[in-house]
Amino acid sequence: MLEIELSQNSVLHENLFEQKAEFSIPTNSVDEKVKLLIVRDLFRLGWEMNFRANKLYIKPPDSYDKQMIKESMQIKRQELINKNLCWISNHIELARQNLADGNDVWQSEIEPVIEVCKTHEQLDIFRIFRFYWSSPYSEYVGRRIKLLVRDNALPNRPVIGIAALGSSIVHIPDRDKWVGWDTKERTQNLVYAMDAYVLGALPPYNELLGGKLLSYIIASNEVREIFSKKYQDVVTTISKRKANQLACIFTTSLYGNSSQYNRIKFDNKLLYIPVGQTKGYGTLHLTDETFSAMRELLAINKIDVTNRFGDGPVWSMRVIRTAADLLGFDADFLLRHSFKRNIYAIPLAHNFREFLKGENAELQNFNYSLDGLVDYWKKRWLYIRKKNLEVQDRVRNFHPDNFTV
């Protein structure tokens, strides 16, 4: 249970009593503002609130349902869109120029090609499309590879979807147990894994299960070769091994079992293997408004929580912990009750586990050619999907001019 010292504000009492998830913050005190914003964020998520004297006792629900998580994500997403509204307005036409008309897509043979984002324009295209999804835009630190997947079968080579790989999160207990890592093995070999932190299709390809197509593509030889080429000159600090071999990719699903990752098979084996859940430790359940108020509080108290490479655990968590210390509540309890995600592993080699544990020095890679994966996706998913008349209508009725985030 989370305990927050809070004066018995009549407006707050009234809003809690009437079950109003949206309420004003009637205070000029930054300390009180931070506390009230935390209360508002947690109240939206169904945390139970009880006043005793001058303390508010807040108890988390046993679990969050899918709709509640979606509503919370929508709030954070809208905050981010509002913050970047000028940039989005200036680049929405660029997005539309890189999308396909639905009638053209319906007739397309769909020939995906992978484009690594290097130029300013490519990165802008990636960024504007990333705002499209319901989950809020966030960036990984460390190594990153951003990809556009285009349809080479159409003259303007429209974007089918986008994907991004980033440095794997250091410690995820269920993932580490599945691999068989101890702390030393993980420290030495995590560099040979990456997280797929963006993976999705854009309209109208999303109606044709383009999300599953992107999921196949990220496992391809071609993506593995992109990784190998980018990091060919990187050598690990401890073992002095080359850091350009990719043994396994991990990704997560925010809303329980993923319709995108489930049942994805190739060569009669699962490509996406469910390996457990994250612990729900994080900041996704707190809005940017609350986080900004925490930073304001720290600035007033002349506390600088640096955000540089090598500074330690995730910066946002360190900001929240420091603010919690100032205000006298348990940050660890607050951070422990965010949203759990299902974890999926995409092994890229027969001996991926032995390699990740340092038992083998060379990978025995699977041969997942892009052409083979795409051909399998068409036969297993696309052709069946195109028999659905409602899907046909939705695809044919899409026009790039109507695209918005």
N, C-alpha and C positions, 0 to 999 in steps of 0.2 A: 504494500500500500504506500502511495506517495503522500507525504505530508507537506503542506505549504502554509506558512504563516500568512494570514490574509485578514484584513479588517472586514467586519461583517457589513459590507457595502449593500445598501438596500436594493440598488439597481441589479447587482449581481444576484442577490437572493431572488429577486423577482424573475429574472431571466432563467435561472436554474429551475425554479419552481414551475414556470410555465413551459419548460422544455424548449426554450428558444436557442437553437444552435448558433444563430447570428445575433450578437449583442454588442453594444458599444462598450468602449473602454473608458469609463468616466474618471480619469485621473490624470494629473500632470506629473506625477512621480514616475520616473523611469523604472524604479524597482517594482512598484505596483503594476505598471503596464506590462512588464515581462511576465509577472505571475498571472495576471488576468488573461493574457494571450495564451499562455500554456493551458490554463483552465478551459478557455474557449476551444482550443484545438482538441483537447482530450474529451471534452463534452460532446463535440461533434462525432467522436468515434465511439460513443456509448460508454465511456468510463463513468462509474457510479460516484456521485458527489455527496459528501456529508460534512456539515459544519459541526464543530465542537469548540466552544469558546472562540478563540481567535485563530483556529486552525481549520483548514479545509483538508479532509481526508479523501483521497481519490483512488478508486480501485479499478484496475483494468478489467475488461471482459475476458472470459475464458478464451475467446477467439474472435477474429473479425470476419464477418461474412463478405462475400465477393462484392456485393453492391456498396457496402460501406467503404471498402478499399477504393473502389472506382470513384466514389464521390470525393474522397479525400485526395486522390490523385488529380481529379479534375480541378480542385481548388488550387493545388500547387501548380498545375499546368497553366491555369488562367493567370496566376500571379506572374509566371515567367513570360507568358505572351504579352501581358500588359507592360512588363518591364522592357520588352524588346519590340514593342509595337512599331516604332519608327523604322527600325531595321527591317522588320517583316514587311511592312508596307512598301519599302523600297526594293524588296527582292521577290515579292510574290509573283511578279511578271516573269522573272527568271525561272521560277518553279513551273509556271504554266507553259513556258516555251520548251521545257524538258519533259513534258508529259504527252501521252498519246490520246488521240480521239478513240472513243470506245469502238466505233465501227471498224477502224483500222486494226485494233487489237483483236477483235473477234476473228478477223481474217488472217491474222499474223501466224506464222509458223513458230514464232517465239524462239529466237536464237540468242540466248544470254551471252554477253561478253562482260568481263570484269575490268573496271577502270579504277586504278588507284588514285585517290585524291592527292594531288600535288600542287596544282595551280590555285590561285586565289579564287577563280571562278568555280572550280570543282569543289573547293571547300565551302563556298557560299551555297552551291546547290545542295550539298550534303546537309548543311546547317538548316536551310529553310525547310527541307523535307523532314528533318528530325522533329520539328515542331508539330508535325501532323498527328503523331500518336497520342493516346490518352495518358501515357506515363510522362511525367515531366522530364524535360531535357536536362541531362547532367553529363559531365565529362569525367573521364578516367584520368588519373595521373600516371606518369611513367610512359612506357612504350604504347604507341597507338598507331593503328592502321585503319584508315577510313576508305570505304569502297563504294562506288556506284556500280550497279548492275544494269546494263542497258540491253535493249532489244535490237540486235543487229539485223533482224529480218525486216524492219521498217526503215524507210529512208531517213527520217530524222533521229534515229537511234534513241527513242525515248527511254527514260529511266523506269525500269521495272521495280526496283527497290534499292535500299541502302543497307550496308552492314558495317560494323566496326569491331575491331579486336583491340583489347587493352590489356595491360599487365594484370595478371591474376591477383585477386585479393589475397593478402598474406595468410590469414588463418580462417578457414571455414571447417569446423570440426567434422561434419558429415562427409565432406569432400575428402579431407585428409585421411579419415578412417577408411574410406573406400579405396583410395590409392594405396594405403598402407604406409603412409609417411609418419616418421617420428619428426621431431622439431628440426634436427640436424639435416635429415634427408630433404625435408621441405625447403629449408633455407638454401641448400645447395642446388636444388633442381626445379624450383618453382619457375625459374626463367624459361623452362621448356614447355610451359603451359601458358595459355592465354584465355581471357574471357571474351565471349561475344556479347558485348554490352549494347549493341544495336543490331537488330536483325528483323527486317520487315519489308513488306511490299506496299507499293503506292497504287492509287486508283488509276485505271480500272483493273490492273493485274491482281490486286488483292481479292477481287471477286472470283478470280480463277485459281485460287489457292496459291498465289504468288508467294505468300509467306512461307509455305512449305518448299517452294522452289529455292528461295533464298537460304533456307535451312539446309538443303542439299548442297548448294553451291559452297557454303562456308566450310564444308568437309572435303572439298575437292583438292586434287593435286595442285591445281593452279593457285589456290589460296596459300597452300603450304609453301609453294615455290616463291610466292610474293614475300612471305615472311622470311624465308631463307635468304633471299636476295637483299632485303632491307637490312638484316642484321648479320650479314656475312663477315663483317670485320669486328664484330663484338665478341669479346672473350670474357668468361666468367672470372670474377676476382679471386675466388677461393681455389677452384680446381683447374683453372686456366683452360677450360674446355670452350669450344666455340658455342656461342649462344644463339645460333641461327637454326637449330633443329626444333621443330614443333611436334610434340608427342601427343598432346591432347588439348582440346578446347572445352571450356566449361561455359554454361549459360544458365540463366534462371528464368522462372516464370512467376509473375507476381500474383496471379489469380488462381492458384491451385494447379490442378492438372492442365497442361497446356494443349489446346486444340491444334496449335501449330507444330509442336514437337512430338506429340503422341503418335505412335504407329508409323514413324518414319523408319523404313527399312531399306536396305540395299544388300544384295548378295545374300538374301535370307537371314540377315542379322540386323538387330536394332542399331541405327546410327546414333540415336539420342537415348542414352541410358539414364533412367532416373536413379540418383545416388543418395537422395536424402533431402533435407531442408536446411535453409539458413536458420539461425537462432532468433531471427527477428530483432537483431541488435542494430539500431541505426537511428536515422533522423527523418525518415520519410513521413512519419505521422505528425511532424511539426511544420507549420507553414513558414514561408520565407519572411513574412511579416514578423513572426515571433523571433526568428533567428536574427533579423535586422535589429530588433529591439534589444536583444542580448548583446549584440556588437556595440550598440549605442551605450548600453550600461557599462560595458568594459571600457569604452573610450572615455566616458565621464570619470571613471575611476583610474584613468591613465594606465590601463592594462593592455598590452599589445600581445595578442596571440598570433605569432608569425605563421605564414603560409608559404614556406619554401620547401623545396625538395630536401628530404633528409631530416625534417623537423619532427618526425615521429607520426603517431596515429592520425587518422583523418582529421583535418583541420576543423571541420564543422563540429565534430564530437568534442574536440578540445575547447572550442568556444563555449559549447553548452556546459561542459564540466566546470569551466572557470566561472561562468555566470552562476551556476548552481552553488558553487562554493561561496560566492558572494552573498547569495540570497538564502543559503542555509537549507537547501533541500537535496534529496538524493538523486543526482544526475544518472547514476548507474541504473537505478530502477526505471527512470524515465526512458533511457535509451534501450533498455532490455525489452521493451514492450512495443516495438515497431512491428512491421509486417513481415511475416515469414514468407520465404520464396522457395519453390521447388527447384532443386539443382539437377541439371542434366550434364552428362559427360559425353563428349564426342571423341573417342579414341581414334588416332590417325595411324597407328602402327600395331602390328601383331604383338610386339614386346613393349608397348607403351608403359606398362606398369613397372617392369624391370628397369627400363631406362629412367623413369622418374624416381626410382628408388636408388639409382646409381649402381645397379647391379650389371647393366649392359652399357657398353660405350657407344654402340651404333644402333640406330633405329632400323627396324624392318618395316618400312612403310606399307600401308595398304595402297592399292592402286585404284584410287577413286578419280577417274578422269571426269572432267567437266561434261564432256559429251555423253558419257555413259550415265552420269547422274541425272542430267537433263532429260535424256531419253526415257529413263526409268520413271521420272516424275510425270512425264506426259502420259505414259501408258497407265500408270497407277492412279494418277489424280486428275490430270487436265482433261482427258477425253471423256471421262465419266462426268466431271463437273459441267462440261459444255452441253450435256444432254438436258440440263435443268433450264427450263424456259424462263423462270424468274431470274436466274443468273444471267441469261442472255440479254434480257431486258435491261438489267442494271448495268451491264457492261456497255451495251450499245447506246445507252442514254447518257453515258459520261462524256463530258466535254471539258477540256482543259481550262477554258475560260471560267468554269464554275468552281474550280479548285480553290479552296481556302484552308487555312489552318485554324 
